[in-house]
Amino acid sequence: MVAIEWMQVLKNQITLSLLLLFSSQLISRTAVYVISPVFPIYMRDLGFTIVDLGIVSASLGIALIIFEPLWGSLINRLGAKKIFLSSTLLTASILFSYTLVRDLTGFVFLQFLAGVFGSAGAVSTRTLVWQVIPRKEKAFGTWYSISAAAGVIGPVIGGVVATQGYVMAFYASTIIATIAFFLSFGTPESKNTDSTSINTTLKGMDKQERKILILTSTLIVLPYFLRTVYITYMPVFAKESLKFLLGPIEIGIAVAAIGVSGFFAPFVFSELAGKKGVKNIIILGMILQASSFILLPVITGFPMLCLTAVLLGLGEAAISPCMMAFLIDKIRLSNRGLAIGVYGAGEDIGILTGPLVAGYLYQDYGAEFALFLVAVLMVANIIVAIPLFRKITQ
């Protein structure tokens, strides 16, 4: 019911340019998700180790950490639409280039470039969405739900196409990303902001704004740590573990289950946040994510694997839109581009550290130990988050 009401709000506000924004975001994210269930097992088939997978995945995080704050500080000056256009075109080129490399250096370089332009797409679409949808929790709920929908469609396409050869998934993702590039020409222009009022450094924020930014950027690290570990190593675990021995289609469906649970859930959680409090919904999301990783080492079979993906997706749906809305509602307009970029860097630290830490643990101590230890880290994050939220909102 909540989702239907929100769809009616969007219907009343919809324009052709807004429709093209949502469509190009959906298609560009779908292109990236097409290779998500295939990339790890493709690299394993080429002879790379678990630690190699972690290094390649971490190179994405390094680029995101460096460039996401940069895009956030530049977006009001260059325009969100121009940045989004550039990101979709270059992402298509990178997706095709994956098929041309066979060495670790090549994969690391391409993943780094994917982070550079992926961060541009994320910051620009977030900016455009919160400019056209008045309520911030609904704006970011919409943004996240579109990404979640791509997370449903992309992995299924990738899993099915990969039955004809893993490289076919990369070709399919390239075609889809090219379509997104042409659609992005019709996205709305970002609203003009007086350039003299734009802040590009933390010094321009007041004390409370800096405290909110530090809190949210710190607490978002572990949720993205968990997500990246899951996306990087679950396909390998599901394919190679005797408890599963799954093929690409089943792995694609399992990855898609993250998006299925996250499609309408952001609307529900964002609405609940207005009644129960944003911090309570964020804590609930962390509990759901921890539960996913507690179950993962002890379960067997495809249905239970999908359950862990659903729990992870629900947790992310509770955390991401609410955390972003909590931040943006307390940041002045002139500081929001920078705040989104710095907050994104918190996400990126999780993307960087997750595959490295879990990769070494996985290779040296086994998958079950690595996955359980990740769950313990999230439990510790919850214990730290509760008093911090209480203190910051006093």
C-alpha positions in Angstrom: 0.0 0.0 0.0 2.8 2.4 0.9 4.6 1.6 -2.4 1.4 2.2 -4.4 0.9 5.6 -2.7 4.4 6.6 -3.5 4.0 5.5 -7.1 0.9 7.8 -7.3 3.1 10.7 -6.0 5.7 10.0 -8.7 2.9 9.7 -11.3 1.7 13.2 -10.5 5.2 14.6 -10.8 6.4 12.6 -13.8 7.8 14.2 -16.9 9.5 12.8 -19.9 12.9 13.9 -18.7 12.3 12.4 -15.2 11.2 9.2 -16.8 14.3 9.1 -18.9 16.4 9.7 -15.8 14.9 6.8 -14.0 15.1 4.6 -17.1 18.8 5.4 -17.8 19.7 4.9 -14.2 17.9 1.5 -14.3 19.5 0.4 -17.5 23.0 1.6 -16.6 22.9 -0.2 -13.2 21.5 -3.3 -14.9 24.5 -3.4 -17.2 26.8 -3.5 -14.2 24.8 -6.1 -12.4 24.8 -8.4 -15.4 28.4 -9.3 -14.7 28.0 -9.4 -10.9 27.3 -13.2 -10.6 29.7 -14.0 -13.4 32.8 -11.9 -12.7 34.2 -13.8 -9.7 33.7 -17.3 -11.2 35.0 -16.1 -14.6 38.3 -15.0 -12.9 38.5 -18.3 -11.0 38.1 -20.2 -14.3 41.0 -18.1 -15.6 43.2 -19.4 -12.7 43.1 -16.5 -10.3 43.2 -17.1 -6.5 40.7 -15.9 -3.9 43.1 -13.2 -2.8 43.4 -12.1 -6.4 39.7 -11.6 -6.5 40.0 -9.5 -3.3 42.7 -7.3 -4.8 40.7 -6.7 -8.0 37.6 -5.9 -6.0 39.5 -3.6 -3.7 40.9 -1.6 -6.6 37.3 -0.5 -7.3 37.1 0.7 -3.7 40.3 2.7 -4.0 39.0 4.6 -7.0 35.7 5.2 -5.3 37.4 6.7 -2.2 39.5 9.0 -4.3 36.9 10.2 -6.8 33.5 10.1 -5.1 34.3 13.1 -2.9 35.8 14.8 -6.0 32.6 14.3 -8.0 30.6 15.5 -5.1 32.6 18.8 -4.9 32.5 19.3 -8.7 28.9 18.4 -9.4 27.3 21.8 -8.9 30.0 23.4 -11.1 30.1 20.9 -13.9 26.4 19.8 -13.9 25.1 16.5 -12.8 23.8 15.6 -16.3 27.1 16.1 -18.0 28.8 13.9 -15.4 26.1 11.2 -15.8 26.5 11.2 -19.6 30.2 10.7 -19.3 29.9 8.0 -16.8 27.5 5.9 -18.9 29.6 6.1 -22.0 32.9 5.2 -20.3 31.3 2.4 -18.3 30.2 0.7 -21.5 33.8 0.9 -22.8 35.1 -0.6 -19.6 32.6 -3.5 -19.6 33.7 -4.5 -23.1 37.4 -4.2 -22.2 37.1 -6.9 -19.5 36.9 -9.4 -22.3 40.3 -8.4 -23.6 42.5 -8.9 -20.5 43.8 -12.1 -18.9 46.3 -10.8 -16.3 45.9 -9.4 -12.8 47.2 -6.0 -13.6 44.7 -5.6 -16.4 41.8 -6.5 -14.2 43.0 -4.2 -11.4 43.3 -1.3 -13.9 39.9 -1.8 -15.4 38.2 -2.1 -11.9 39.9 1.1 -10.9 38.5 2.8 -14.0 35.1 1.3 -13.2 35.3 2.9 -9.8 36.2 6.3 -11.2 33.2 6.5 -13.5 30.9 4.4 -11.4 31.3 7.0 -8.6 30.4 9.7 -11.1 27.2 8.0 -12.1 26.2 7.3 -8.4 26.8 10.9 -7.2 25.2 12.5 -10.3 22.0 10.4 -10.2 21.6 10.8 -6.4 21.9 14.6 -7.0 19.4 14.7 -9.8 16.9 12.6 -7.9 16.9 14.6 -4.7 16.5 17.8 -6.8 13.3 16.5 -8.4 11.6 14.7 -5.5 10.9 17.0 -2.5 10.9 14.5 0.4 14.5 13.3 0.9 13.6 9.9 2.3 11.3 9.3 -0.7 13.9 10.6 -3.1 16.6 8.2 -1.9 14.0 5.4 -1.5 13.2 5.9 -5.2 16.9 6.0 -6.1 17.7 2.9 -4.2 14.6 1.0 -5.5 15.7 1.7 -9.1 19.1 0.3 -8.3 17.5 -2.7 -6.5 15.3 -3.4 -9.6 18.5 -3.4 -11.7 19.9 -5.8 -9.1 17.1 -8.2 -9.9 17.2 -7.9 -13.7 21.0 -7.8 -14.2 22.1 -11.0 -12.4 19.4 -13.1 -14.0 20.4 -11.9 -17.4 24.0 -12.5 -16.6 23.4 -16.0 -15.2 21.3 -17.1 -18.3 23.7 -15.6 -20.9 26.7 -17.1 -19.1 25.4 -20.6 -19.9 26.7 -19.8 -23.4 30.1 -18.8 -22.0 31.0 -16.4 -19.3 32.4 -13.8 -21.8 28.9 -13.5 -23.3 27.7 -11.8 -20.1 30.3 -9.0 -20.7 29.1 -8.5 -24.2 25.5 -8.3 -23.1 26.4 -5.8 -20.4 28.2 -3.6 -22.9 25.2 -3.4 -25.2 22.9 -2.6 -22.2 25.2 0.2 -21.0 25.3 1.7 -24.5 21.5 1.9 -24.5 21.7 3.7 -21.2 24.2 6.2 -22.6 21.8 7.3 -25.4 18.8 7.5 -23.0 20.8 9.7 -20.6 20.7 12.5 -23.1 17.1 13.1 -22.1 17.6 13.4 -18.4 16.8 16.7 -16.7 19.4 19.4 -16.2 20.5 19.9 -12.6 19.1 22.9 -10.9 21.3 26.0 -10.9 22.9 26.9 -7.6 24.7 30.2 -7.0 28.4 29.3 -7.4 29.4 31.7 -4.7 27.3 29.7 -2.2 28.8 26.3 -3.1 31.1 24.8 -0.5 33.8 22.4 -1.5 35.6 22.0 1.8 34.6 20.7 5.3 35.7 24.0 6.7 32.5 25.6 5.3 30.3 23.3 7.4 29.3 24.1 11.0 30.2 21.9 13.9 26.9 20.0 13.9 27.0 19.3 10.1 30.5 17.9 10.4 29.4 15.7 13.3 26.5 14.3 11.3 28.7 13.8 8.3 31.4 11.9 10.3 28.8 9.8 12.0 26.9 8.7 8.8 30.1 8.3 6.8 31.6 6.0 9.5 28.5 3.9 10.2 27.9 3.2 6.5 31.4 1.5 6.1 30.4 -1.9 7.5 27.1 -2.3 5.5 29.1 -1.9 2.3 31.9 -4.1 3.7 29.3 -6.9 4.0 27.7 -6.3 0.7 31.0 -6.3 -1.2 32.1 -9.5 0.6 28.9 -11.2 -0.3 28.9 -10.1 -4.0 32.6 -11.0 -4.4 32.8 -14.4 -2.6 29.2 -15.8 -2.5 29.3 -16.8 -6.2 32.6 -18.6 -5.7 31.4 -20.2 -2.4 28.2 -21.4 -4.1 30.0 -22.8 -7.1 32.9 -24.5 -5.3 31.5 -25.6 -1.9 30.2 -29.2 -1.7 27.2 -27.7 0.2 26.0 -26.0 -3.0 27.8 -26.8 -6.3 25.5 -24.3 -8.1 25.6 -23.3 -11.8 25.6 -19.7 -13.2 21.8 -19.5 -13.5 21.3 -20.5 -9.8 24.0 -18.1 -8.7 22.4 -15.3 -10.8 19.1 -15.9 -9.1 20.6 -15.8 -5.7 22.3 -12.5 -6.4 19.0 -11.2 -7.9 17.3 -12.1 -4.6 19.2 -9.2 -3.0 17.4 -6.8 -5.4 14.0 -8.5 -5.1 14.0 -7.9 -1.3 15.3 -4.4 -1.8 12.8 -3.2 -4.5 9.7 -2.1 -2.5 11.4 -2.4 0.9 13.0 1.1 0.8 9.6 2.7 0.5 8.3 0.7 3.5 11.4 1.4 5.7 11.4 5.1 4.8 7.8 5.4 5.8 8.4 3.5 9.0 11.4 5.8 9.7 9.0 8.7 10.0 7.0 6.8 12.7 9.6 4.8 14.5 12.7 7.0 14.0 15.4 6.9 11.4 18.1 5.5 13.7 15.9 2.5 14.7 15.3 1.5 11.1 19.1 1.8 10.4 19.8 -0.4 13.4 17.2 -2.9 12.2 18.9 -3.0 8.8 22.3 -3.8 10.5 20.7 -6.6 12.4 19.3 -8.1 9.2 22.7 -7.9 7.4 24.4 -9.6 10.4 21.8 -12.4 10.3 22.6 -13.1 6.7 26.3 -13.7 7.4 25.5 -15.7 10.6 23.4 -18.1 8.5 25.7 -18.3 5.5 28.4 -20.6 6.9 25.9 -23.1 8.4 23.3 -23.5 5.7 23.0 -25.9 2.7 21.1 -25.8 -0.5 19.9 -23.2 -3.0 16.7 -22.0 -1.2 18.6 -21.2 2.0 21.3 -19.4 0.0 18.5 -17.2 -1.4 17.3 -16.5 2.1 20.7 -15.0 3.1 20.5 -12.8 0.0 17.0 -11.6 0.9 18.2 -10.8 4.4 21.1 -8.9 3.1 18.9 -7.0 0.6 16.4 -6.1 3.3 19.1 -4.8 5.6 20.6 -2.7 2.9 17.2 -1.3 2.0 16.7 -0.3 5.6 20.1 1.3 6.0 21.0 3.1 2.7 18.0 5.4 2.0 17.4 6.2 5.7 21.1 7.0 6.4 21.3 9.2 3.3 18.1 11.0 4.2 19.2 11.5 7.8 22.4 13.1 6.4 20.8 15.4 3.7 18.0 16.7 6.0 20.6 18.1 8.3 23.0 19.6 5.7 22.5 23.0 4.1 21.9 23.1 0.4 25.3 24.6 -0.4 27.0 21.7 1.4 25.0 18.8 0.0 27.1 18.0 -3.0 30.2 17.7 -0.8 28.3 15.8 1.8 27.1 13.2 -0.7 30.7 12.8 -1.9 32.2 12.3 1.5 29.4 10.0 2.6 30.0 8.0 -0.5 33.7 7.7 0.5 32.5 5.9 3.6 30.7 3.4 1.5 33.8 3.1 -0.6 36.0 2.3 2.4 33.8 -0.7 3.0 34.0 -1.7 -0.7 37.8 -1.4 -0.4 38.5 -3.2 2.8 35.8 -5.9 2.6 37.2 -8.1 -0.2 40.8 -7.7 1.1 40.1 -8.7 4.7 37.7 -11.5 3.8 39.8 -12.7 0.9 42.8 -13.4 3.1 40.7 -15.0 5.8 38.8 -17.1 3.1 42.1 -18.4 1.6 44.0 -19.0 4.9 41.2 -20.2 7.2 38.3 -21.2 5.0 35.0 -19.6 3.8 33.0 -20.4 6.9 35.4 -18.8 9.3 35.7 -15.7 7.1 31.9 -15.2 6.7 31.3 -15.7 10.4 33.9 -13.2 11.4 32.3 -10.6 9.0 29.0 -11.2 10.9 30.9 -10.5 14.2 32.2 -7.2 12.8 28.6 -6.1 12.0 27.4 -7.0 15.5 30.2 -4.8 16.9 29.1 -2.0 14.5 25.6 -2.2 16.0 26.9 -2.0 19.5 28.9 1.2 18.6 26.0 2.7 16.5 23.3 2.8 19.2 25.0 5.2 21.7 26.5 7.3 18.8 23.0 7.9 17.4 21.6 8.7 20.8 24.4 11.2 21.4 24.2 13.0 18.0 20.4 13.4 18.2 20.3 14.9 21.7 
